[in-house]
């Protein structure tokens, strides 16, 4: 935004003026050859030009973009029946860790139309016994896979293998499926943990 200027004039008898005060940031102009005035002279006009400093730029567009990004960040990355972000059941001292793929490594090649079993191994590293827990699929996929997979009963400190049967499509392509742990009522248990997944090529 450009600087704006406001002009106004002040008239005062010079005989009564011992000093003139201009607003801050003001430019005061007067005739260069001004001489002492007599009492009978007409009041001299003093031009005062007030230069206002430029207003700071307010990045309203940037603020709007940040607000939109924050709103988008609150939405789940995956669709296809994922548990709601507000439907969370935090349980004190409950924790898990992913130990690895038992079968079907990431990037494995699967024949078109083939049925196969994927097995992950995770460990209960918290102080809570796992009962009636499931892995819920949180995205759509070209492969045929169940919406939920039951997790066997697991005591604290023990590892558990989770199995799911998947059917590859009859066309070549990529198949990537994500799962998150939920309880019997599909309430999300570890919202801050990344999902475990299956990632294969079909051909």
VOPAGU-2260 file (C-alpha; in pm, 1 decimal, decimal comma):
REM VOPAGU-2260
SITE   aa  ch    i         X         Y         Z
SITE  UNK   A    0       0,0       0,0       0,0
SITE  UNK   A    1     140,1     341,6     -94,5
SITE  UNK   A    2     208,4     612,4     166,0
SITE  UNK   A    3     -82,1     853,6     192,5
SITE  UNK   A    4     -47,2    1225,0     255,1
SITE  UNK   A    5    -289,0    1461,2     424,6
SITE  UNK   A    6    -259,9    1835,4     363,5
SITE  UNK   A    7    -405,2    2109,7     584,9
SITE  UNK   A    8    -321,9    2472,8     661,1
SITE  UNK   A    9    -281,0    2659,8     984,1
SITE  UNK   A   10    -337,1    3034,6    1002,4
SITE  UNK   A   11    -207,3    3231,3    1298,4
SITE  UNK   A   12     -80,7    3581,7    1355,2
SITE  UNK   A   13     291,3    3568,2    1354,1
SITE  UNK   A   14     310,7    3833,0    1623,8
SITE  UNK   A   15     160,0    3590,5    1875,6
SITE  UNK   A   16     353,5    3285,2    1761,2
SITE  UNK   A   17     669,3    3214,9    1953,7
SITE  UNK   A   18     699,7    2866,5    1805,1
SITE  UNK   A   19     505,7    2635,1    1574,0
SITE  UNK   A   20     448,5    2268,6    1650,5
SITE  UNK   A   21     389,5    2019,2    1371,5
SITE  UNK   A   22     257,9    1670,4    1409,5
SITE  UNK   A   23     514,2    1388,6    1416,6
SITE  UNK   A   24     655,1    1292,6    1077,3
SITE  UNK   A   25     534,3    1632,6     940,0
SITE  UNK   A   26     706,1    1833,1     670,1
SITE  UNK   A   27     665,8    2208,1     733,9
SITE  UNK   A   28     730,0    2446,1     444,6
SITE  UNK   A   29     752,2    2823,1     453,9
SITE  UNK   A   30     891,2    3089,3     219,5
SITE  UNK   A   31    1268,8    3073,4     216,8
SITE  UNK   A   32    1309,8    3449,0     244,3
SITE  UNK   A   33    1074,1    3492,3     537,2
SITE  UNK   A   34    1147,1    3816,7     719,1
SITE  UNK   A   35    1027,2    3938,3    1060,5
SITE  UNK   A   36     664,4    4037,2    1028,8
SITE  UNK   A   37     500,3    4347,4    1166,6
SITE  UNK   A   38     186,2    4359,3    1371,2
SITE  UNK   A   39      -8,4    4505,5    1077,3
SITE  UNK   A   40      77,8    4224,2     836,9
SITE  UNK   A   41    -179,0    3973,6     732,8
SITE  UNK   A   42    -157,0    3632,2     906,2
SITE  UNK   A   43      90,9    3411,1     728,9
SITE  UNK   A   44     -27,0    3077,7     604,6
SITE  UNK   A   45     193,2    2786,5     705,4
SITE  UNK   A   46     156,4    2474,8     499,3
SITE  UNK   A   47     184,8    2152,5     691,4
SITE  UNK   A   48     210,8    1824,9     509,0
SITE  UNK   A   49     161,5    1518,4     726,8
SITE  UNK   A   50     306,8    1203,4     581,5
SITE  UNK   A   51     156,7     893,3     729,3
SITE  UNK   A   52     378,3     591,1     748,0
SITE  UNK   A   53     271,0     298,2     532,5
SITE  UNK   A   54      49,0      51,2     703,9
SITE  UNK   A   55     197,2    -284,6     768,0
SITE  UNK   A   56      91,1    -553,1     526,4
SITE  UNK   A   57    -148,5    -793,2     688,6
SITE  UNK   A   58    -113,9   -1134,5     520,0
SITE  UNK   A   59    -482,8   -1222,2     535,1
SITE  UNK   A   60    -449,5   -1462,0     245,0
SITE  UNK   A   61    -167,3   -1646,9     423,5
SITE  UNK   A   62    -370,2   -1668,5     746,1
SITE  UNK   A   63    -664,2   -1811,1     553,9
SITE  UNK   A   64    -438,1   -2070,5     393,4
SITE  UNK   A   65    -299,4   -2173,5     733,9
SITE  UNK   A   66    -650,5   -2209,7     873,8
SITE  UNK   A   67    -749,6   -2426,4     577,2
SITE  UNK   A   68    -439,6   -2643,8     619,2
SITE  UNK   A   69    -519,0   -2690,6     988,0
SITE  UNK   A   70    -872,5   -2799,8     900,3
SITE  UNK   A   71    -743,3   -3046,1     641,0
SITE  UNK   A   72    -486,4   -3182,1     888,2
SITE  UNK   A   73    -767,7   -3285,9    1119,4
SITE  UNK   A   74    -909,6   -3526,3     858,8
SITE  UNK   A   75    -786,9   -3885,0     822,9
SITE  UNK   A   76    -555,1   -3946,0     531,2
SITE  UNK   A   77    -732,5   -4265,6     437,5
SITE  UNK   A   78   -1097,6   -4325,6     351,1
SITE  UNK   A   79   -1302,4   -4641,6     309,1
SITE  UNK   A   80   -1454,1   -4699,9     651,0
SITE  UNK   A   81   -1178,4   -4565,7     874,1
SITE  UNK   A   82   -1255,9   -4500,0    1240,6
SITE  UNK   A   83   -1354,3   -4141,9    1316,3
SITE  UNK   A   84   -1074,6   -3920,8    1451,5
SITE  UNK   A   85   -1301,6   -3815,4    1740,0
SITE  UNK   A   86   -1387,7   -4178,7    1822,6
SITE  UNK   A   87   -1073,2   -4244,6    2025,4
SITE  UNK   A   88   -1030,2   -4450,8    2343,1
SITE  UNK   A   89    -703,5   -4352,5    2514,1
SITE  UNK   A   90    -597,0   -4619,4    2763,5
SITE  UNK   A   91    -322,5   -4535,7    3013,8
SITE  UNK   A   92     -11,0   -4757,7    2997,7
SITE  UNK   A   93    -127,9   -4918,3    2671,9
SITE  UNK   A   94     145,1   -4946,0    2405,8
SITE  UNK   A   95     248,5   -5153,6    2105,8
SITE  UNK   A   96     542,6   -5190,0    1871,7
SITE  UNK   A   97     565,6   -5334,3    1521,1
SITE  UNK   A   98     817,8   -5618,2    1501,1
SITE  UNK   A   99     801,0   -5708,1    1132,4
SITE  UNK   A  100     646,3   -5887,9     836,7
SITE  UNK   A  101     630,5   -6263,3     883,5
SITE  UNK   A  102     507,7   -6331,3     529,6
SITE  UNK   A  103     478,8   -6134,3     203,1
SITE  UNK   A  104     750,1   -5872,9     220,1
SITE  UNK   A  105     680,9   -5523,8      85,5
SITE  UNK   A  106     712,3   -5511,2    -292,3
SITE  UNK   A  107     648,6   -5885,3    -339,2
SITE  UNK   A  108     505,0   -5993,8    -676,1
SITE  UNK   A  109     166,4   -6169,1    -652,2
SITE  UNK   A  110       2,4   -6349,9    -942,6
SITE  UNK   A  111    -322,3   -6206,2   -1077,5
SITE  UNK   A  112    -621,6   -6355,9    -898,3
SITE  UNK   A  113    -406,0   -6529,5    -635,3
SITE  UNK   A  114    -522,7   -6568,8    -276,4
SITE  UNK   A  115    -250,3   -6529,7     -12,7
SITE  UNK   A  116    -206,5   -6485,6     361,7
SITE  UNK   A  117     -32,8   -6183,1     505,7
SITE  UNK   A  118     107,5   -6209,2     860,0
SITE  UNK   A  119     243,1   -5925,3    1074,8
SITE  UNK   A  120     401,9   -5954,7    1417,1
SITE  UNK   A  121     347,5   -5688,1    1681,5
SITE  UNK   A  122     429,3   -5677,5    2051,4
SITE  UNK   A  123     233,2   -5560,8    2354,0
SITE  UNK   A  124     491,2   -5343,0    2531,9
SITE  UNK   A  125     243,1   -5176,9    2768,1
SITE  UNK   A  126      77,1   -5284,5    3091,4
SITE  UNK   A  127    -269,4   -5354,5    2945,0
SITE  UNK   A  128    -400,2   -5696,2    2840,1
SITE  UNK   A  129    -529,3   -5701,2    2482,6
SITE  UNK   A  130    -878,0   -5849,7    2463,8
SITE  UNK   A  131   -1134,2   -5810,1    2182,6
SITE  UNK   A  132    -905,9   -5607,0    1963,1
SITE  UNK   A  133    -897,4   -5586,8    1584,3
SITE  UNK   A  134    -711,2   -5441,6    1291,7
SITE  UNK   A  135    -950,3   -5228,0    1085,7
SITE  UNK   A  136    -885,4   -5155,7     718,9
SITE  UNK   A  137    -873,1   -4778,4     668,4
SITE  UNK   A  138    -854,9   -4742,8     291,3
SITE  UNK   A  139   -1016,1   -4873,9     -25,5
SITE  UNK   A  140    -816,3   -5124,1    -228,1
SITE  UNK   A  141    -818,9   -5314,3    -557,1
SITE  UNK   A  142    -746,7   -5630,8    -359,1
SITE  UNK   A  143   -1023,9   -5811,6    -174,6
SITE  UNK   A  144    -961,2   -5793,5     201,6
SITE  UNK   A  145   -1181,2   -5809,3     513,2
SITE  UNK   A  146   -1281,1   -5487,0     684,9
SITE  UNK   A  147   -1162,0   -5616,0    1026,0
SITE  UNK   A  148    -907,6   -5875,5    1136,6
SITE  UNK   A  149    -918,4   -6018,5    1488,3
SITE  UNK   A  150    -606,9   -5983,5    1706,7
SITE  UNK   A  151    -553,3   -6286,3    1933,3
SITE  UNK   A  152    -561,0   -6232,0    2308,7
SITE  UNK   A  153    -221,8   -6087,5    2406,6
SITE  UNK   A  154     -69,3   -6038,6    2751,1
SITE  UNK   A  155     167,9   -5749,2    2830,5
SITE  UNK   A  156     522,1   -5825,2    2716,8
SITE  UNK   A  157     410,5   -6087,7    2461,6
SITE  UNK   A  158     426,7   -6082,5    2081,1
SITE  UNK   A  159     134,5   -6180,3    1859,3
SITE  UNK   A  160      97,2   -6276,9    1492,2
SITE  UNK   A  161    -195,9   -6119,1    1305,2
SITE  UNK   A  162    -317,6   -6298,1     992,4
SITE  UNK   A  163    -530,4   -6175,6     705,5
SITE  UNK   A  164    -630,4   -6347,3     380,6
SITE  UNK   A  165    -615,7   -6125,5      72,2
SITE  UNK   A  166    -735,9   -6188,0    -283,4
SITE  UNK   A  167    -535,4   -6023,1    -562,1
SITE  UNK   A  168    -729,5   -5867,7    -851,0
SITE  UNK   A  169    -737,0   -6024,7   -1197,1
SITE  UNK   A  170    -561,0   -5726,3   -1345,8
SITE  UNK   A  171    -201,1   -5614,7   -1299,7
SITE  UNK   A  172    -125,6   -5320,9   -1074,0
SITE  UNK   A  173     -36,7   -5218,6    -721,0
SITE  UNK   A  174    -212,5   -5328,0    -403,6
SITE  UNK   A  175    -156,8   -5136,5     -79,4
SITE  UNK   A  176    -379,3   -5181,9     225,4
SITE  UNK   A  177    -358,7   -5002,9     561,6
SITE  UNK   A  178    -491,0   -5119,5     900,5
SITE  UNK   A  179    -523,0   -4953,6    1243,4
SITE  UNK   A  180    -595,4   -5115,2    1581,3
SITE  UNK   A  181    -949,7   -5069,2    1720,2
SITE  UNK   A  182   -1162,2   -5220,5    1995,9
SITE  UNK   A  183   -1484,8   -5421,9    1956,3
SITE  UNK   A  184   -1681,6   -5099,2    1893,8
SITE  UNK   A  185   -1439,5   -4974,9    1626,3
SITE  UNK   A  186   -1292,0   -4711,3    1856,2
SITE  UNK   A  187    -938,0   -4613,9    1759,6
SITE  UNK   A  188    -680,4   -4722,6    2019,6
SITE  UNK   A  189    -348,5   -4579,1    1900,6
SITE  UNK   A  190    -434,0   -4262,2    1702,2
SITE  UNK   A  191     -75,2   -4135,0    1699,4
SITE  UNK   A  192      75,9   -4452,3    1555,6
SITE  UNK   A  193     116,4   -4509,1    1184,4
SITE  UNK   A  194     -96,4   -4788,3    1035,4
SITE  UNK   A  195      53,0   -5125,5     947,9
SITE  UNK   A  196      13,6   -5214,7     582,2
SITE  UNK   A  197      39,8   -5462,5     298,2
SITE  UNK   A  198     221,0   -5343,7     -14,7
SITE  UNK   A  199     249,8   -5581,3    -313,4
SITE  UNK   A  200     260,7   -5578,2    -691,9
SITE  UNK   A  201      12,1   -5781,9    -893,5
SITE  UNK   A  202     116,8   -5918,7   -1230,4
